[in-house]
Amino acid sequence: MVVSRAEPSQARAILRLAVPAFLALVAEPLFLLADTAIVGHLGTAQLAGLGVASATLITAANIFVFLAYGTTSIVARQVGAGSERGALEAGIDGTWLAIGLGAVTAAVVALAAEPLCRVFGASDAAIGYAVTYLRISALGIPAMLVALAANGVLRGLQDTRTPLVASIAGFGSNVVLNLVFVYGFGWGIAGSAWGTVIAQTGMATGLVVVLVAHARRAGASLHPHPGRVLAAGLTGIPLLVRTLALRAILLVTTWVAAGLGDVPLAAHQVAMTVWSFLAFALDALAIAAQALTGKALGAGDVEGARAATGLMVRWGVWGGAALGVLVLVAHTLLPGLFTGDEAVRAALAAALVVVAVGQPLAGYVFVVDGVLIGAGDGAWLAKAMAATLVLYLPLVLAVHAAGDRLLSRGAPAALAVLWLAFTAFMAIRAVFFWRRIRGDRWAVAGATR
């Protein structure tokens, strides 16, 4: 990869976007960690059920993450080309698309909650809690997708501060509502779901109000344009394929954990929550990469995009290393925050060691992923993730086949092996990214790719 030297102004631009994005992204998993701890103290079956329901719910919402990522790229390119009105109208189209997709997805998830949860093969007790949580939480899916789209627009406009305010308000209220509903009203896991739905709806509403204000100032139309909305959907198909392959990887990993029993599944749920927290933290640079890469390429500044990429990759690797050290130091302390079950604590501690070791690799992967999304390189990302899925499946299915032998050595050993396989997935992904970023085909200049 040819790397130009980054200018100090580029470093400042990265920090201006990345710091608020970091705080916003960290806010979400921090509050999710709190939710997990609240439910975890209800019991192991409830925590395992939350793991199944969360995997299903996050999959249902995050397959449409192109509403944020693709919108950021399109809006940023328009901003780079000097067309704020065009940027906002593209963003409005994406928001209308989010409303339609959210309504359909919510109905499907609510109606099919039980069969979706049973796919994981968890115990009947865990499935009962999972179905309860998922049916209620499905009501918040439209708000989740609208928030994704609105955040994408604002990031494309080089504004990561408003999403920060929305995240703190939304997820802060989520924790308060969870405590009140779960323990104050005694609603159990259903209370956690209702708290999340209410908080998500409030956050999405606030973001839409801000977006509408931007559109009115720029003279952009707020009405849906069917042709442009359809075009926005078609543009997002490659990122949808990429995300489906990624979610398949995460789901099959949870399925393998469920096959190991409730204790490994409960520990895996918390380990995945911690991993997601670290991913969100590192994703701050990826968000900056999306916005800055799109803007630079929209303005025709290919060398500027390359220079910023080199700097952000270095920051990503070092940031991952720092986070990994922190997790390694705290790997025996963190489990006690989430569960009183000694068996779950031991399995979680083993998994967290593997999570810590893989963080420098994760830092590299997330930054380059952000660069390529910002560049609008969706078609290549889709093919690369599909290939990664094909290469990962034999590894994770081998863990499933060896389940009984691994469990004979104890739940900690079994879960550590599963997380080693998951880290191998990240390594495969890193190799693909390294080969792509070395070349020039991703760096296409202009208002559209």
C-alpha positions as CSV (number, residue, x, y, z in Angstrom):
1,M,0.0,0.0,0.0
2,V,1.3,3.4,-0.9
3,V,0.8,5.7,2.1
4,S,1.1,9.5,1.8
5,R,2.2,11.4,4.9
6,A,-0.8,12.7,6.8
7,E,-0.9,16.4,7.4
8,P,-1.5,17.8,11.0
9,S,-4.9,19.2,9.7
10,Q,-5.9,15.6,8.8
11,A,-5.1,14.4,12.3
12,R,-7.2,17.2,13.7
13,A,-10.1,16.4,11.3
14,I,-9.9,12.7,12.3
15,L,-10.0,13.6,16.0
16,R,-12.8,16.1,15.5
17,L,-15.0,13.3,14.1
18,A,-13.6,10.3,16.0
19,V,-13.7,11.7,19.6
20,P,-17.5,12.4,19.6
21,A,-18.0,9.2,17.6
22,F,-16.0,7.3,20.2
23,L,-18.0,8.7,23.1
24,A,-21.3,7.9,21.3
25,L,-20.3,4.4,20.2
26,V,-18.9,3.6,23.7
27,A,-22.1,4.9,25.3
28,E,-24.2,2.3,23.5
29,P,-22.3,-0.8,24.6
30,L,-21.8,0.6,28.1
31,F,-25.5,0.8,28.6
32,L,-25.9,-2.6,26.9
33,L,-23.4,-4.0,29.4
34,A,-25.6,-2.5,32.1
35,D,-28.7,-4.1,30.6
36,T,-26.9,-7.4,30.5
37,A,-25.8,-7.1,34.2
38,I,-29.4,-6.2,35.2
39,V,-30.8,-9.3,33.5
40,G,-27.9,-11.4,34.5
41,H,-28.7,-11.0,38.1
42,L,-32.2,-12.4,37.5
43,G,-30.6,-15.8,36.8
44,T,-28.6,-17.9,34.3
45,A,-31.6,-19.0,32.2
46,Q,-32.6,-15.3,31.8
47,L,-29.1,-14.3,30.8
48,A,-28.9,-17.2,28.3
49,G,-32.4,-16.2,27.0
50,L,-31.2,-12.6,26.6
51,G,-28.2,-13.9,24.6
52,V,-30.5,-15.7,22.1
53,A,-32.9,-12.9,21.8
54,S,-30.2,-10.2,21.5
55,A,-28.5,-12.2,18.7
56,T,-31.8,-12.4,16.8
57,L,-32.8,-8.8,17.4
58,I,-29.4,-7.4,16.5
59,T,-29.3,-9.5,13.4
60,A,-32.8,-8.3,12.3
61,A,-31.7,-4.7,12.7
62,N,-28.0,-4.8,11.7
63,I,-28.6,-6.5,8.4
64,F,-29.8,-3.0,7.4
65,V,-26.7,-1.3,8.7
66,F,-26.2,0.0,5.2
67,L,-28.8,2.6,6.1
68,A,-26.0,4.2,8.2
69,Y,-22.9,3.1,6.3
70,G,-24.1,3.6,2.8
71,T,-25.8,6.9,3.7
72,T,-22.6,8.2,5.2
73,S,-20.7,7.5,2.1
74,I,-23.2,9.0,-0.3
75,V,-23.9,12.1,1.8
76,A,-20.1,12.7,2.4
77,R,-19.4,12.5,-1.3
78,Q,-22.1,15.1,-2.0
79,V,-20.7,17.3,0.7
80,G,-17.2,17.0,-0.8
81,A,-18.6,17.9,-4.2
82,G,-20.3,21.0,-2.6
83,S,-23.9,20.0,-2.7
84,E,-25.5,20.1,0.8
85,R,-29.0,20.0,-0.6
86,G,-28.2,16.9,-2.6
87,A,-26.6,15.4,0.5
88,L,-29.7,16.0,2.6
89,E,-32.2,14.8,0.1
90,A,-30.2,11.6,-0.3
91,G,-30.3,11.3,3.5
92,I,-34.1,11.9,3.7
93,D,-34.6,9.1,1.1
94,G,-32.6,6.8,3.3
95,T,-34.7,7.7,6.3
96,W,-38.0,6.9,4.4
97,L,-36.5,3.6,3.4
98,A,-35.6,2.9,7.0
99,I,-39.3,3.4,8.1
100,G,-40.6,1.0,5.5
101,L,-38.0,-1.7,6.1
102,G,-38.4,-1.3,9.9
103,A,-42.2,-1.8,9.8
104,V,-41.9,-5.0,7.7
105,T,-39.0,-6.4,9.8
106,A,-40.8,-5.7,13.1
107,A,-43.9,-7.7,12.0
108,V,-41.8,-10.7,10.8
109,V,-39.7,-10.8,14.0
110,A,-42.7,-10.6,16.3
111,L,-44.7,-13.2,14.5
112,A,-41.8,-15.6,14.1
113,A,-40.2,-15.0,17.5
114,E,-40.4,-18.6,18.8
115,P,-39.1,-20.4,15.8
116,L,-36.3,-17.9,15.4
117,C,-35.2,-18.4,19.0
118,R,-35.4,-22.2,18.8
119,V,-32.9,-22.2,15.9
120,F,-30.1,-21.8,18.6
121,G,-31.0,-25.0,20.3
122,A,-30.9,-23.5,23.8
123,S,-32.8,-25.0,26.8
124,D,-36.6,-24.6,27.1
125,A,-36.2,-22.3,30.0
126,A,-33.9,-20.0,28.1
127,I,-36.1,-20.1,25.0
128,G,-39.1,-19.0,27.1
129,Y,-37.3,-15.9,28.3
130,A,-35.9,-15.2,24.8
131,V,-39.3,-15.3,23.1
132,T,-40.7,-12.9,25.7
133,Y,-37.9,-10.4,25.2
134,L,-37.9,-10.7,21.4
135,R,-41.6,-10.2,20.9
136,I,-41.6,-7.0,22.9
137,S,-38.3,-5.7,21.5
138,A,-39.5,-6.1,17.9
139,L,-41.7,-3.0,18.4
140,G,-38.5,-0.9,18.6
141,I,-37.0,-2.1,15.3
142,P,-38.5,0.7,13.2
143,A,-36.9,3.2,15.6
144,M,-33.6,1.4,15.4
145,L,-33.5,1.6,11.7
146,V,-34.5,5.2,11.6
147,A,-31.7,6.0,14.1
148,L,-29.2,4.2,11.8
149,A,-30.2,6.2,8.8
150,A,-30.3,9.6,10.7
151,N,-26.9,8.9,12.2
152,G,-25.5,8.1,8.7
153,V,-26.8,11.4,7.4
154,L,-25.3,13.4,10.2
155,R,-21.9,11.6,10.0
156,G,-21.8,12.3,6.3
157,L,-22.4,16.0,7.1
158,Q,-19.3,15.7,9.3
159,D,-21.4,15.9,12.5
160,T,-20.6,13.3,15.1
161,R,-21.6,15.4,18.1
162,T,-25.4,15.2,17.6
163,P,-25.3,11.4,17.5
164,L,-23.3,11.6,20.8
165,V,-26.0,13.6,22.5
166,A,-28.7,11.3,21.2
167,S,-26.7,8.2,22.4
168,I,-26.2,9.5,25.9
169,A,-29.8,10.5,26.2
170,G,-31.2,7.4,24.7
171,F,-29.1,4.8,26.3
172,G,-29.0,6.6,29.7
173,S,-32.8,6.5,29.8
174,N,-32.7,2.9,28.8
175,V,-30.7,1.9,31.9
176,V,-33.1,3.9,34.1
177,L,-36.2,2.4,32.6
178,N,-34.7,-1.1,32.8
179,L,-34.0,-0.7,36.5
180,V,-37.5,0.7,37.1
181,F,-39.3,-1.9,35.0
182,V,-37.2,-5.0,35.9
183,Y,-36.8,-4.4,39.7
184,G,-39.2,-1.6,40.6
185,F,-42.3,-3.1,38.8
186,G,-41.0,-6.7,39.0
187,W,-41.5,-7.3,35.2
188,G,-38.3,-9.3,34.9
189,I,-36.9,-9.7,31.4
190,A,-40.0,-8.2,29.8
191,G,-39.3,-5.0,31.7
192,S,-35.9,-4.8,30.1
193,A,-37.4,-5.2,26.7
194,W,-40.0,-2.4,27.3
195,G,-37.3,-0.1,28.6
196,T,-35.3,-0.6,25.5
197,V,-38.2,0.0,23.1
198,I,-39.2,3.3,24.8
199,A,-35.6,4.6,24.8
200,Q,-35.0,3.6,21.2
201,T,-38.2,5.4,20.1
202,G,-37.2,8.6,21.9
203,M,-33.7,8.6,20.5
204,A,-35.0,8.1,16.9
205,T,-37.5,10.9,17.3
206,G,-34.8,13.3,18.5
207,L,-32.5,12.5,15.6
208,V,-35.3,13.0,13.0
209,V,-36.1,16.4,14.5
210,V,-32.5,17.5,14.0
211,L,-32.4,16.1,10.4
212,V,-35.6,17.9,9.5
213,A,-34.2,21.2,10.7
214,H,-31.1,20.6,8.6
215,A,-33.2,19.8,5.5
216,R,-35.4,22.9,5.9
217,R,-32.3,25.2,6.2
218,A,-30.9,23.8,3.0
219,G,-34.2,23.9,1.1
220,A,-34.2,20.1,0.7
221,S,-37.4,18.2,0.1
222,L,-38.8,16.1,3.0
223,H,-41.2,14.1,0.8
224,P,-40.4,10.6,-0.2
225,H,-39.4,10.2,-3.9
226,P,-40.2,6.5,-4.8
227,G,-37.6,6.4,-7.5
228,R,-34.8,7.7,-5.3
229,V,-35.9,5.6,-2.4
230,L,-35.7,2.5,-4.6
231,A,-32.3,3.7,-5.8
232,A,-31.1,4.1,-2.2
233,G,-32.2,0.5,-1.5
234,L,-30.5,-0.9,-4.6
235,T,-27.3,1.0,-3.7
236,G,-27.3,-0.7,-0.3
237,I,-27.6,-4.2,-1.6
238,P,-23.8,-4.9,-1.6
239,L,-23.5,-3.7,1.9
240,L,-26.6,-5.8,2.8
241,V,-24.9,-8.9,1.4
242,R,-21.8,-8.0,3.4
243,T,-23.8,-7.6,6.6
244,L,-25.8,-10.8,6.1
245,A,-22.5,-12.7,5.8
246,L,-21.2,-11.1,8.9
247,R,-24.4,-11.7,10.8
248,A,-24.3,-15.4,9.7
249,I,-20.8,-15.6,11.2
250,L,-22.0,-14.2,14.5
251,L,-25.1,-16.3,14.6
252,V,-23.4,-19.6,13.8
253,T,-20.9,-18.7,16.6
254,T,-23.8,-18.2,19.0
255,W,-25.4,-21.4,17.8
256,V,-22.2,-23.4,18.6
257,A,-22.1,-21.7,22.0
258,A,-25.7,-22.8,22.6
259,G,-24.9,-26.3,21.7
260,L,-22.3,-26.4,24.5
261,G,-25.0,-25.7,27.2
262,D,-26.5,-22.9,29.2
263,V,-23.3,-22.0,31.1
264,P,-21.1,-21.6,28.0
265,L,-24.0,-19.8,26.2
266,A,-24.5,-17.3,29.1
267,A,-20.7,-16.7,29.3
268,H,-20.5,-16.3,25.5
269,Q,-23.4,-13.7,25.7
270,V,-21.4,-11.6,28.1
271,A,-18.1,-12.1,26.2
272,M,-19.8,-11.1,22.9
273,T,-21.2,-8.0,24.7
274,V,-17.7,-7.1,25.9
275,W,-16.3,-7.7,22.4
276,S,-19.0,-5.5,20.9
277,F,-18.1,-2.8,23.4
278,L,-14.5,-2.9,22.3
279,A,-15.6,-3.0,18.6
280,F,-17.8,0.1,19.2
281,A,-14.8,1.9,20.8
282,L,-12.5,1.0,17.9
283,D,-15.3,1.8,15.4
284,A,-14.9,5.5,16.2
285,L,-12.0,5.6,13.8
286,A,-14.0,3.6,11.3
287,I,-16.8,6.3,11.5
288,A,-14.2,9.0,10.9
289,A,-12.8,6.9,8.0
290,Q,-16.2,6.7,6.4
291,A,-16.9,10.4,6.6
292,L,-13.4,11.6,5.7
293,T,-12.8,9.1,2.9
294,G,-16.2,9.9,1.3
295,K,-15.6,13.6,1.5
296,A,-12.0,13.5,0.2
297,L,-12.9,11.2,-2.8
298,G,-16.0,13.4,-3.5
299,A,-13.6,16.4,-3.7
300,G,-11.2,14.4,-5.9
301,D,-8.5,14.3,-3.2
302,V,-7.3,10.7,-3.6
303,E,-3.9,11.3,-2.0
304,G,-5.6,13.0,1.0
305,A,-7.8,9.9,1.4
306,R,-4.7,7.6,1.3
307,A,-2.8,9.7,3.8
308,A,-5.7,9.7,6.3
309,T,-6.1,6.0,5.8
310,G,-2.5,5.3,6.8
311,L,-2.8,7.4,9.9
312,M,-6.1,5.9,11.0
313,V,-4.8,2.3,10.5
314,R,-1.8,3.0,12.8
315,W,-4.1,4.5,15.4
316,G,-6.5,1.6,15.1
317,V,-3.8,-1.0,15.7
318,W,-2.3,0.8,18.7
319,G,-5.8,1.5,20.1
320,G,-6.7,-2.1,19.8
321,A,-3.5,-3.1,21.6
322,A,-4.3,-0.7,24.5
323,L,-7.8,-2.0,24.9
324,G,-6.5,-5.6,24.8
325,V,-4.1,-4.9,27.7
326,L,-7.0,-3.4,29.8
327,V,-9.2,-6.4,29.2
328,L,-6.3,-8.8,30.0
329,V,-5.7,-7.1,33.3
330,A,-9.4,-7.1,34.2
331,H,-10.4,-10.5,32.8
332,T,-10.9,-12.0,36.3
333,L,-12.6,-9.0,37.6
334,L,-15.2,-8.3,34.9
335,P,-17.2,-11.6,35.2
336,G,-18.3,-10.7,38.7
337,L,-20.1,-7.6,37.3
338,F,-22.4,-9.7,35.2
339,T,-23.3,-12.9,37.1
340,G,-23.1,-14.6,40.5
341,D,-22.7,-18.1,38.9
342,E,-19.2,-19.3,39.5
343,A,-19.2,-21.7,36.5
344,V,-20.3,-18.8,34.2
345,R,-17.6,-16.6,35.7
346,A,-14.8,-19.1,35.0
347,A,-15.9,-19.7,31.4
348,L,-16.2,-15.9,30.8
349,A,-12.7,-15.2,32.2
350,A,-11.2,-17.7,29.8
351,A,-13.0,-16.2,26.8
352,L,-11.9,-12.7,27.8
353,V,-8.2,-13.7,27.5
354,V,-8.8,-14.6,23.9
355,V,-10.8,-11.4,23.3
356,A,-7.9,-9.3,24.7
357,V,-5.3,-10.9,22.5
358,G,-7.3,-10.3,19.3
359,Q,-7.9,-6.6,19.8
360,P,-4.9,-5.2,17.7
361,L,-6.2,-7.3,14.8
362,A,-9.7,-6.0,15.3
363,G,-8.4,-2.4,15.3
364,Y,-6.9,-2.9,11.9
365,V,-10.0,-4.6,10.5
366,F,-12.5,-2.0,11.7
367,V,-10.5,1.0,10.3
368,V,-10.0,-0.5,6.9
369,D,-13.6,-1.6,6.7
370,G,-14.6,2.0,7.4
371,V,-12.3,3.3,4.7
372,L,-13.7,1.0,2.1
373,I,-17.3,1.7,3.1
374,G,-16.5,5.4,2.9
375,A,-15.1,4.8,-0.6
376,G,-18.3,3.1,-1.7
377,D,-16.5,-0.1,-2.3
378,G,-19.5,-2.2,-1.4
379,A,-19.4,-4.7,-4.2
380,W,-15.9,-5.8,-3.1
381,L,-16.8,-5.9,0.6
382,A,-19.8,-8.2,-0.2
383,K,-17.6,-10.7,-2.1
384,A,-14.8,-10.6,0.6
385,M,-17.2,-11.2,3.5
386,A,-18.9,-14.0,1.6
387,A,-15.5,-15.6,1.1
388,T,-14.7,-15.1,4.7
389,L,-17.9,-16.9,5.8
390,V,-17.0,-19.8,3.6
391,L,-13.5,-20.1,5.1
392,Y,-14.8,-19.6,8.7
393,L,-17.5,-22.2,8.6
394,P,-15.2,-25.3,8.7
395,L,-13.4,-23.8,11.7
396,V,-16.5,-23.1,13.8
397,L,-18.3,-26.3,12.8
398,A,-15.2,-28.2,13.9
399,V,-15.6,-26.7,17.4
400,H,-19.3,-27.8,17.3
401,A,-18.3,-31.4,16.3
402,A,-15.7,-31.5,19.1
403,G,-18.2,-30.1,21.7
404,D,-18.3,-33.1,24.0
405,R,-14.5,-33.6,24.0
406,L,-14.0,-29.9,24.7
407,L,-16.6,-29.9,27.5
408,S,-14.8,-32.9,29.1
409,R,-12.0,-30.4,29.8
410,G,-14.4,-27.9,31.3
411,A,-16.6,-25.0,30.1
412,P,-13.7,-22.5,30.2
413,A,-11.6,-24.6,27.8
414,A,-14.6,-25.1,25.4
415,L,-15.4,-21.4,25.3
416,A,-11.8,-20.4,24.8
417,V,-11.5,-22.7,21.8
418,L,-14.7,-21.2,20.3
419,W,-13.3,-17.7,20.7
420,L,-10.0,-18.7,19.2
421,A,-12.0,-19.8,16.1
422,F,-13.8,-16.5,16.1
423,T,-10.4,-14.6,16.3
424,A,-9.3,-16.7,13.2
425,F,-12.3,-15.2,11.4
426,M,-11.0,-11.7,12.1
427,A,-7.5,-12.8,10.8
428,I,-9.1,-14.1,7.6
429,R,-10.9,-10.8,7.2
430,A,-7.6,-8.8,7.8
431,V,-5.8,-10.7,5.0
432,F,-8.5,-9.8,2.5
433,F,-8.4,-6.1,3.6
434,W,-4.7,-5.9,3.4
435,R,-4.7,-7.2,-0.2
436,R,-7.4,-4.7,-1.2
437,I,-6.0,-1.6,0.5
438,R,-2.6,-2.1,-1.2
439,G,-4.0,-1.4,-4.6
440,D,-5.8,1.5,-6.2
441,R,-9.2,0.2,-7.3
442,W,-11.0,1.2,-4.1
443,A,-10.0,4.9,-4.4
444,V,-12.5,6.2,-7.0
445,A,-12.8,10.0,-7.1
446,G,-16.1,12.0,-7.8
447,A,-19.4,12.8,-6.2
448,T,-20.6,9.3,-7.0
449,R,-18.7,6.1,-7.4
